[in-house]
Amino acid sequence: MSQRGERLPELVEIMRRLLAPDGCPWDREQTLESLRPYVVEEAHEVVDAIDRGDLVHLREELGDLLLQIVFQSALAERSAEAPFGIDDVVGAICDKMVRRHPHVFGDESAADSDAVKERWESIKAKEKAGRGVLDGVPRAMPSLLRATRVGEKAAHLGLDWPDARGPREKLSEELSELDEAIEQGNRDAMERELGDVLFATVSLARKHGLDADAALRRTIDTFTRRVEHVEQQLKTRDAPGSAPSLEELDVMWQRAKEALQRADA
C-alpha cells in the first residue's frame, strides 16, 4: 500500500473551517501557548503506542499529533509577527531533508549510517554557523532526553570520555559526593549531587548505546506491574481490612516478582 498524503489538504481545510468566524468557539479561542500542553501530550501518546507495539492506536495518535501541527500552523498564519502557514512548514522540512541527504538527492556517497550521521551533523553545523553547539537542545525537553542530547552535542567539541569507563568512574565519584551531602543534611548540596549522579548515569548509558529514558520507563512499567500484583494479593488476604506488616508485604512483593518473571519467560 503506497500513500502520498493526498488527504492532508482535507485536514487543512477542516482546520480552516473550524477557525472561521462562524466556526468552533473553542478552537477560535486557542493560541500557540494554550495548545502547548496538547502538543507534548500527543507526542507522549505516540511514544506510548510505539512502546506497546499497538499499530491501531499509533495511527490514531499520529493523527492527533498531526492535527496539532496543522492547528499551530493555522494559528501562526493569522499572526501579525512573522506569519507562516502549513505550506511553509512542509516546504521547510522538505528543503531540509533534501539538503541534508546529498548522498540521495545529490552526487555524494555514504558508505553506512555512521557516515550519513556524520554528514548530517556537518551540514547542520554549517547551516547554524554562529550558534552555540547546545542552542538546538530545547530546555522544555524531558530531562533524561535533554541530558542525552546535551552529552551528544558536547561530544562534537571533544567534551566527552573516550570510552564508557569514564562515566562509570564519574558515577562512583558522584555517588560518594551525594552520600557526603546526605550525611551533612545539606538539601541544596543533595539536590546538586543527585543531579550529577543522574547526568553521569545518562552519560554511561549513552556510551553503551543505551536509551536512558527507555530504560527508566521499562523499570517503571515493571514496578507498576508488581504493585498491581501486590494490590490483587491484598484483596484476597485473610485480614483484608488490616494493614499488612513489612514482612508480609515483602513476601507479596517476591510473589509478584516471581509470577511476572514466569509470565514474561
Buried (B, 14 or more C-beta within 10 A) or exposed (E): EEEEEEEEEEBBEEBBEBBEEEBEEEBEEBEEEEBEEBBEEBBEBBBBBBEEEEEEBBEBBBEBBEBBBBBBBBBBBEEEEEEEBBEEBBEEEEEEEEEBBBBEEEEEEBEEEEEBEEBBBEBEEEEEEEEEBEEEBEEEEEEBBBBBBBBBBBBEEEEBBEEBEBBBEBBEEBBEBBEEBBEEEEEEBBEBBBBBBBBBBBBBBBBEEEBBBBBBBEEEEBEEBBEEBBEEBBEEEEEEEEEBEEEBBEBBBEBBBEBBEEEEE
